[in-house]
Amino acid sequence: MTYADWVGANKCKVSGTWNLHSLLPKGLDHFIVYSSISGAIGGTASVNYSAACAYQDAFVHYRNKIGEKATTFNLGVMIDDGVLRDNTAVRTALLGTGYLVGIKQEEMFALLEHHCDPSLGIPETPLRSQIIVGIDTPSSIKARGAEVPAMMTRPMFKGTWNINEQGKTDAKEGVATDVTSQLHGVASETEAANIIANALMQRLSNALAVPMENLDSSRPMHIYGVDSLIAVELRNWFNQKLDADVAVFEILGEVTFRDIGVLVAGKSKLVEAILKKTEKQE
């Protein structure tokens, strides 16, 4: 990233926010700042933008401390407004991470309507002044039969594990593909590779809302929206579930689900241990 790239994404948010604070009168009914979820959880592909959003979040906390109203919206994936509405590839990649959910324009307006209420006082804690919108919860992910992404085991997501979705059933909990249990008892690396490839397809099917029958194990994964962002999540999943050290570049390109299954099976220490155990039993 060049300095020009850094300034290009950073200056408008940093200088713009501060200029509004400096020029507007004190005692405003509301001061709403549009930030992004990337300021809260990071964004590997746009650290300049993430840094600018993090500044806006910190600025709002500062403004509250000096007795002025301010709220920041850490918006996630807007599916029917803004740049992501017209960029299907990026939108699909972000939703494919498994922990981000789409936000509709009407939901954003409802959020704005609430926080523009002049009767609201200055937020008492930072938690009430920085509104993070668009992160799914582990309970919701499990309820729809998907596996909780490895990303959500990081400390920053700890609070989401305490949220139980009201009105949602957990009947599907445990239905998510458990690749480790399926691997127990396999007799060959080829068999393990097939199981891993199928589990990977199921995982992406749940994350991208693409029916399994529409996925072809012999076609490159990138045609289904697997980019560097999803590749990082898959790399973490392979490492956590299968004890396999797979590089991001090995997941990208023209590789198919089958290719990845073979690659991961060959690198997995878990598969190696299971095969040795199977040999001894025979």
Helices and strands as residue ranges (DSSP letters): H 3-23, E 32-36, H 38-41, H 47-65, E 71-75, E 77-78, G 83-85, H 88-95, E 102-103, H 105-115, H 126-129, E 130-133, H 138-143, G 150-153, G 155-162, H 179-183, H 189-208, G 212-214, G 221-224, H 228-242, H 248-251, H 257-267, H 269-281
